[in-house]
Amino acid sequence: MKNGYYVLVKLSPNVTAGDSLTIGIIIESSIKYARFSKRKIKLINQLSTGTFSYLSEIIDDFERTFKYVKNEIPFSVVIEYQNYFKKLHISSVNYLQFSEPKPIEINNLNECEQMYSIFVEEIDDSTKKKVSKKRQLNSIIRTEFFPKIDAYMCTEVSLTKEHLEFLEEPFKFDALGKNGQLLAVNSFDLELQPKSAREKFTRYEIVWSSIEAKMGGQSFIILDEPRKKNGENFQLYDLIVEKYTKSQIFASDEIDELANKIIKLKPNRIDLATEFKNMN
């Protein structure tokens, strides 16, 4: 039994004639994914005489809504109880259409991209190469890692001065949980400017060492080797690898291994106000 679904998003230039053009795909399975062809949308807007001039706004509104429901509640709840697709269909005067959800089982981002290539448009390899390592890393963490650990850890947690009085600016952990001791996950993008990368890691060490000293804890780091082998970021990479044990560091293609390790530890989601009330 397949535990997910996919929906095709179509544009109908002529509703009466039944013509349609697939401009996007939405997937919810082990991970959640939504992608639209900006090229097709731009082309349609250029060729139209005004009928589709608002299409980009509709898509932007949908993407904002998708991001919200993706983070807050299962997207299937919106479909089943709020008829979200039907509402969008009507609000766009039937020009923007949504196919009936069809069952599918998807396990990773690559499979989602393959579905996009099949139903919407081929993903240009040159476009893939232009995507930054940061975006790739963030995408993998959000679409493949967070859904697997969401029941066990709070994700994208921002600590502020209310939690740690020495924090002048918020510091974000990718995930925090507790199984007797605090568990933390943080990722580091070593394709950033060297100064930014080092500053982020330095802040992490200050924040985590303070938490660990008072509360105890175990930390995991998601880290990919930088492409440039002779730059400052590679020196930082070497420093991190030497400083932390192999059991603490995971590359982005080892996300499943880290998720499984966390699940075995059986941590619980935490209430920040309760956990950090004695830190200051």
C-alpha positions in Angstrom: 0.0 0.0 0.0 1.5 3.3 -1.1 1.5 5.9 1.8 1.7 9.1 -0.3 0.3 11.0 -3.2 1.2 13.4 -6.0 -0.9 16.1 -7.6 -0.2 17.8 -10.9 -0.8 21.6 -11.2 -2.0 22.6 -14.6 -2.8 25.8 -16.5 -5.8 25.8 -18.8 -5.5 28.6 -21.4 -8.9 27.5 -22.8 -11.1 26.0 -20.2 -14.0 25.4 -22.6 -11.7 23.5 -25.0 -10.1 21.5 -22.2 -6.6 22.5 -23.1 -4.1 22.4 -20.3 -0.3 22.7 -19.6 1.3 21.1 -16.6 3.3 23.7 -14.7 4.0 22.1 -11.4 3.9 19.1 -9.1 3.1 18.6 -5.4 4.2 15.4 -3.6 3.6 14.2 0.0 5.0 10.9 1.0 8.0 10.2 3.2 9.0 13.8 2.3 7.0 16.8 1.1 7.8 18.6 -2.2 6.4 21.3 -4.4 8.0 22.7 -7.5 6.8 24.8 -10.4 8.3 25.7 -13.7 9.2 29.3 -13.5 10.2 29.1 -17.2 6.7 28.1 -18.3 5.1 30.6 -16.0 7.3 33.4 -17.4 6.7 32.3 -21.0 2.9 32.2 -20.5 2.9 35.7 -18.9 5.0 37.0 -21.8 2.7 35.6 -24.5 -0.6 36.4 -22.7 -2.6 39.6 -23.2 -3.3 39.9 -19.5 -5.4 36.8 -18.8 -2.5 35.1 -16.9 -0.7 38.2 -15.7 -1.6 37.3 -12.1 -0.4 33.7 -12.4 2.9 34.3 -10.6 1.0 35.9 -7.7 -1.2 32.8 -7.4 1.8 30.5 -7.5 3.6 32.6 -4.9 0.6 32.5 -2.6 0.4 28.8 -3.0 4.1 28.3 -2.2 3.7 30.4 0.9 0.7 28.3 2.0 2.5 25.1 1.2 5.5 26.2 3.3 3.1 26.9 6.2 1.1 23.7 6.1 4.3 21.7 5.4 5.9 22.9 8.6 2.8 23.0 10.8 0.3 20.3 9.8 0.1 17.4 7.3 -0.7 18.7 3.9 -3.3 15.8 3.5 -5.3 17.4 6.2 -5.7 20.6 4.2 -6.7 18.6 1.1 -9.2 16.4 3.0 -10.9 18.9 5.2 -10.4 22.3 3.6 -10.6 21.4 -0.1 -7.6 23.6 -0.7 -7.1 22.5 -4.3 -10.8 23.2 -5.1 -10.6 26.6 -3.6 -7.5 27.5 -5.6 -9.1 26.1 -8.7 -12.2 28.4 -8.2 -10.2 31.4 -7.1 -8.2 31.3 -10.3 -11.4 31.2 -12.4 -10.6 27.6 -13.3 -7.5 28.6 -15.2 -5.3 27.0 -12.6 -6.3 23.4 -12.1 -5.2 20.5 -9.8 -5.4 16.8 -10.7 -6.9 14.3 -8.4 -4.3 13.0 -5.8 -2.7 9.8 -7.0 -1.0 7.3 -4.7 2.8 7.1 -4.8 5.7 6.2 -2.5 8.6 8.6 -2.6 11.6 8.3 -0.3 14.1 11.1 -1.2 14.6 14.3 -3.0 16.1 12.7 -6.1 12.9 10.7 -6.7 10.9 13.9 -6.4 13.1 15.6 -9.0 12.6 12.6 -11.3 8.8 13.0 -11.0 9.1 16.7 -11.8 11.2 15.8 -14.9 8.7 13.3 -16.1 5.5 15.3 -15.6 6.6 19.0 -15.8 9.9 19.5 -17.6 13.4 18.1 -17.7 15.7 19.6 -15.1 18.7 21.1 -17.0 22.0 19.8 -15.7 23.5 23.2 -16.0 20.8 24.6 -13.8 21.6 21.9 -11.2 25.2 22.9 -11.2 24.3 26.5 -10.5 22.3 25.6 -7.3 24.5 26.4 -4.3 25.7 23.8 -1.9 23.9 25.7 0.8 20.6 25.4 -1.0 21.2 21.7 -1.7 22.2 21.1 2.0 19.2 23.0 3.3 16.8 21.3 0.9 18.0 17.8 2.0 17.7 18.7 5.6 14.2 20.1 5.3 12.8 17.6 2.9 14.5 14.4 3.9 15.8 14.8 7.5 13.2 16.9 9.3 10.1 14.7 8.4 11.9 11.6 9.8 12.8 13.2 13.2 9.9 15.6 13.6 8.1 13.3 16.1 11.3 13.2 18.3 12.9 16.6 18.1 11.9 20.2 17.6 13.3 21.5 14.3 14.6 25.0 13.3 14.8 26.1 16.9 15.9 29.7 17.6 17.4 30.5 21.0 17.3 34.1 22.1 18.3 36.3 25.0 15.3 34.9 26.9 16.9 31.5 26.9 20.6 32.4 27.1 21.2 35.9 28.5 24.6 36.3 26.7 22.9 36.0 23.2 22.8 39.4 21.6 21.4 37.8 18.4 19.3 34.6 18.0 21.1 31.4 17.4 19.4 28.6 15.4 19.7 24.9 15.9 18.5 22.6 13.2 17.0 20.3 15.8 16.8 20.0 19.6 15.4 17.2 21.7 16.0 15.4 25.0 16.4 11.8 26.2 17.6 12.5 29.7 20.2 14.8 28.2 19.8 17.4 25.5 20.4 16.3 21.9 21.3 18.9 19.3 21.8 18.8 15.5 23.4 21.6 13.5 24.5 21.9 9.9 27.4 24.0 8.5 27.6 25.2 5.0 31.3 25.4 4.0 30.5 27.1 0.7 29.8 30.3 2.5 32.3 33.1 2.6 35.1 31.9 4.9 34.5 34.7 7.4 30.8 33.8 7.6 31.4 30.1 7.9 34.0 30.5 10.7 31.8 33.0 12.6 28.8 30.6 12.5 30.9 27.7 13.8 32.5 29.9 16.5 29.1 31.0 17.7 27.9 27.4 17.7 30.8 26.3 19.9 30.2 29.2 22.4 26.4 28.5 22.6 26.7 24.7 22.7 29.6 24.6 25.2 27.5 26.9 27.5 24.5 24.6 27.2 26.5 21.4 27.6 28.3 22.7 30.7 25.0 23.4 32.6 22.6 20.8 31.2 24.8 18.1 29.6 24.2 17.0 26.1 25.1 15.2 22.9 25.6 17.0 19.6 25.6 15.9 16.0 27.0 17.9 13.1 25.9 17.8 9.4 28.9 18.8 7.3 29.9 18.3 3.7 33.5 18.6 2.5 34.0 21.9 0.6 34.7 21.8 -3.1 37.8 24.0 -2.8 40.5 21.8 -1.3 43.0 24.6 -0.6 40.9 27.4 0.9 40.1 28.7 4.4 36.9 26.7 4.5 38.8 23.4 3.9 41.0 24.3 6.9 37.8 24.8 8.9 36.5 21.5 7.7 39.7 19.8 8.9 39.4 21.5 12.2 35.9 20.3 12.8 36.7 16.7 11.6 39.7 16.6 14.0 37.8 18.1 16.9 34.7 15.9 16.8 34.4 12.1 16.7 33.2 10.2 13.6 30.0 9.3 15.4 29.1 12.9 15.7 29.7 14.1 12.1 27.4 13.2 9.2 27.6 14.2 5.5 24.4 15.2 3.7 24.3 11.9 2.0 24.3 10.2 5.4 21.1 11.9 6.6 19.2 8.6 6.9 21.9 7.2 9.1 21.7 10.2 11.4 17.9 10.1 11.5 17.9 6.4 12.4 20.4 7.0 15.1 18.2 9.7 16.6 15.1 7.5 16.4 17.0 4.8 18.3 17.9 7.3 21.0 14.1 8.0 21.4 14.4 11.7 22.4 11.4 13.8 23.1 10.4 17.2 21.8 11.1 20.0 24.3 9.5 23.1 25.6 12.2 25.8 25.4 10.8 27.9 28.3 10.9 24.9 30.6 14.2 23.5 29.6 16.2 26.8 29.6 14.5 28.5 32.7 17.6 27.8 34.9 20.2 28.7 32.3 20.3 32.5 33.0 
